[in-house]
Amino acid sequence: MSEIRTYDGYFTFKILSRENADHLDELFAESGIEVDLALQSLEFSWMGQERDHVILKLFMAVAQTLGDAEGELRCEIDDDAVDPHFEFFTIKQGQLLLQRGNVVRESELIAQV
């Protein structure tokens, strides 16, 4: 079974120190993953087969550097199941927090309008 993960995220945070901005630049450069990083925001998008939790490890390091951030990283997981499922990540107190989600479908007959 192949699993494709699509990550999209946007975070805002307090203005980064030059040291922290350089550290984040190094983290993303070492991973070979592109990101739109500014002094108060980070925008990220990636799709593929994630090996060894590379994106999660990267964002755990990002969380340690940022401390706190507004926004979230959303991951859609397509693993050949009928409906995709999701993981949502936030950054609080230097930690990456996870919330899982599933699509719930209910059938309903629509009356004539």
Short mmCIF file of the C-alpha atoms (twelve columns), coordinates in Angstrom:
data_MODEL
# 
_entry.id   MODEL 
# 
loop_
_atom_site.group_PDB 
_atom_site.id 
_atom_site.type_symbol 
_atom_site.label_atom_id 
_atom_site.label_alt_id 
_atom_site.label_comp_id 
_atom_site.label_asym_id 
_atom_site.label_seq_id 
_atom_site.Cartn_x 
_atom_site.Cartn_y 
_atom_site.Cartn_z 
_atom_site.pdbx_PDB_model_num 
ATOM 1   C CA . MET A 1   0.000   0.000  0.000  1 
ATOM 2   C CA . SER A 2   1.470   3.348  -1.023 1 
ATOM 3   C CA . GLU A 3   0.821   6.407  1.080  1 
ATOM 4   C CA . ILE A 4   0.986   9.922  -0.317 1 
ATOM 5   C CA . ARG A 5   1.127   12.774 2.165  1 
ATOM 6   C CA . THR A 6   0.316   16.356 1.223  1 
ATOM 7   C CA . TYR A 7   1.487   18.979 3.708  1 
ATOM 8   C CA . ASP A 8   0.371   22.606 3.604  1 
ATOM 9   C CA . GLY A 9   1.076   25.030 6.380  1 
ATOM 10  C CA . TYR A 10  1.281   28.646 7.369  1 
ATOM 11  C CA . PHE A 11  2.614   29.946 10.673 1 
ATOM 12  C CA . THR A 12  3.114   33.440 12.063 1 
ATOM 13  C CA . PHE A 13  5.295   34.229 15.064 1 
ATOM 14  C CA . LYS A 14  7.253   36.951 16.846 1 
ATOM 15  C CA . ILE A 15  10.072  38.463 14.824 1 
ATOM 16  C CA . LEU A 16  12.952  35.997 14.679 1 
ATOM 17  C CA . SER A 17  16.377  36.853 15.945 1 
ATOM 18  C CA . ARG A 18  19.090  36.668 13.297 1 
ATOM 19  C CA . GLU A 19  20.431  33.550 15.040 1 
ATOM 20  C CA . ASN A 20  17.046  31.758 14.933 1 
ATOM 21  C CA . ALA A 21  16.398  32.835 11.339 1 
ATOM 22  C CA . ASP A 22  19.804  31.444 10.329 1 
ATOM 23  C CA . HIS A 23  19.099  28.220 12.233 1 
ATOM 24  C CA . LEU A 24  15.767  27.725 10.412 1 
ATOM 25  C CA . ASP A 25  17.446  28.463 7.075  1 
ATOM 26  C CA . GLU A 26  20.033  25.772 7.879  1 
ATOM 27  C CA . LEU A 27  17.355  23.231 8.920  1 
ATOM 28  C CA . PHE A 28  15.468  23.600 5.648  1 
ATOM 29  C CA . ALA A 29  18.649  23.728 3.537  1 
ATOM 30  C CA . GLU A 30  19.956  20.497 5.132  1 
ATOM 31  C CA . SER A 31  16.631  18.765 4.496  1 
ATOM 32  C CA . GLY A 32  16.542  19.912 0.869  1 
ATOM 33  C CA . ILE A 33  12.955  21.033 1.400  1 
ATOM 34  C CA . GLU A 34  11.852  24.452 0.212  1 
ATOM 35  C CA . VAL A 35  9.981   26.851 2.448  1 
ATOM 36  C CA . ASP A 36  8.927   30.486 2.235  1 
ATOM 37  C CA . LEU A 37  10.490  31.885 5.410  1 
ATOM 38  C CA . ALA A 38  10.240  35.502 6.518  1 
ATOM 39  C CA . LEU A 39  11.104  37.147 9.842  1 
ATOM 40  C CA . GLN A 40  7.513   36.695 11.117 1 
ATOM 41  C CA . SER A 41  6.034   33.903 8.984  1 
ATOM 42  C CA . LEU A 42  6.638   30.541 7.423  1 
ATOM 43  C CA . GLU A 43  4.699   29.038 4.516  1 
ATOM 44  C CA . PHE A 44  5.222   25.419 3.562  1 
ATOM 45  C CA . SER A 45  3.909   22.974 0.975  1 
ATOM 46  C CA . TRP A 46  5.129   19.459 0.154  1 
ATOM 47  C CA . MET A 47  3.701   16.286 -1.386 1 
ATOM 48  C CA . GLY A 48  5.141   12.809 -1.671 1 
ATOM 49  C CA . GLN A 49  5.941   9.579  0.087  1 
ATOM 50  C CA . GLU A 50  7.397   10.544 3.433  1 
ATOM 51  C CA . ARG A 51  10.272  8.321  4.455  1 
ATOM 52  C CA . ASP A 52  11.374  8.117  8.103  1 
ATOM 53  C CA . HIS A 53  9.003   10.924 9.141  1 
ATOM 54  C CA . VAL A 54  11.345  13.500 7.603  1 
ATOM 55  C CA . ILE A 55  8.727   16.292 7.593  1 
ATOM 56  C CA . LEU A 56  7.656   15.620 11.173 1 
ATOM 57  C CA . LYS A 57  11.256  15.578 12.394 1 
ATOM 58  C CA . LEU A 58  11.904  18.827 10.547 1 
ATOM 59  C CA . PHE A 59  8.883   20.557 12.075 1 
ATOM 60  C CA . MET A 60  9.725   19.248 15.547 1 
ATOM 61  C CA . ALA A 61  13.043  21.110 15.193 1 
ATOM 62  C CA . VAL A 62  11.210  24.165 13.821 1 
ATOM 63  C CA . ALA A 63  8.888   24.103 16.858 1 
ATOM 64  C CA . GLN A 64  11.863  24.061 19.233 1 
ATOM 65  C CA . THR A 65  13.289  27.122 17.492 1 
ATOM 66  C CA . LEU A 66  10.022  29.080 17.263 1 
ATOM 67  C CA . GLY A 67  8.665   28.263 20.708 1 
ATOM 68  C CA . ASP A 68  5.130   29.448 19.891 1 
ATOM 69  C CA . ALA A 69  3.433   30.151 16.572 1 
ATOM 70  C CA . GLU A 70  -0.059  30.846 15.260 1 
ATOM 71  C CA . GLY A 71  -1.407  28.736 12.415 1 
ATOM 72  C CA . GLU A 72  -1.125  25.081 11.553 1 
ATOM 73  C CA . LEU A 73  0.465   22.478 9.332  1 
ATOM 74  C CA . ARG A 74  -2.202  20.335 7.645  1 
ATOM 75  C CA . CYS A 75  -1.417  16.887 6.277  1 
ATOM 76  C CA . GLU A 76  -3.781  14.976 4.001  1 
ATOM 77  C CA . ILE A 77  -2.992  11.265 3.943  1 
ATOM 78  C CA . ASP A 78  -4.044  9.303  0.870  1 
ATOM 79  C CA . ASP A 79  -3.397  5.629  1.552  1 
ATOM 80  C CA . ASP A 80  -5.823  4.004  -0.906 1 
ATOM 81  C CA . ALA A 81  -8.619  4.095  1.698  1 
ATOM 82  C CA . VAL A 82  -12.041 5.207  0.479  1 
ATOM 83  C CA . ASP A 83  -11.690 8.600  2.155  1 
ATOM 84  C CA . PRO A 84  -8.518  10.494 2.965  1 
ATOM 85  C CA . HIS A 85  -7.681  11.249 6.562  1 
ATOM 86  C CA . PHE A 86  -5.877  14.208 8.038  1 
ATOM 87  C CA . GLU A 87  -3.362  15.277 10.637 1 
ATOM 88  C CA . PHE A 88  -3.186  18.853 11.908 1 
ATOM 89  C CA . PHE A 89  -0.089  20.169 13.676 1 
ATOM 90  C CA . THR A 90  0.292   23.278 15.810 1 
ATOM 91  C CA . ILE A 91  3.317   24.727 17.579 1 
ATOM 92  C CA . LYS A 92  3.040   25.532 21.290 1 
ATOM 93  C CA . GLN A 93  5.788   25.926 23.887 1 
ATOM 94  C CA . GLY A 94  8.435   24.508 21.580 1 
ATOM 95  C CA . GLN A 95  6.438   21.349 20.873 1 
ATOM 96  C CA . LEU A 96  4.676   20.047 17.776 1 
ATOM 97  C CA . LEU A 97  1.118   19.088 18.735 1 
ATOM 98  C CA . LEU A 98  -0.968  16.657 16.656 1 
ATOM 99  C CA . GLN A 99  -4.715  16.401 16.076 1 
ATOM 100 C CA . ARG A 100 -6.037  13.615 13.843 1 
ATOM 101 C CA . GLY A 101 -9.154  13.929 11.693 1 
ATOM 102 C CA . ASN A 102 -11.266 11.769 9.406  1 
ATOM 103 C CA . VAL A 103 -13.870 12.599 6.807  1 
ATOM 104 C CA . VAL A 104 -17.315 11.450 7.881  1 
ATOM 105 C CA . ARG A 105 -19.870 11.117 5.096  1 
ATOM 106 C CA . GLU A 106 -23.581 10.794 5.648  1 
ATOM 107 C CA . SER A 107 -26.096 10.163 2.884  1 
ATOM 108 C CA . GLU A 108 -29.242 12.233 2.870  1 
ATOM 109 C CA . LEU A 109 -32.092 12.404 0.392  1 
ATOM 110 C CA . ILE A 110 -32.721 15.924 -0.810 1 
ATOM 111 C CA . ALA A 111 -36.406 16.747 -1.081 1 
ATOM 112 C CA . GLN A 112 -37.699 18.620 -4.121 1 
ATOM 113 C CA . VAL A 113 -37.197 22.353 -3.830 1 
# 
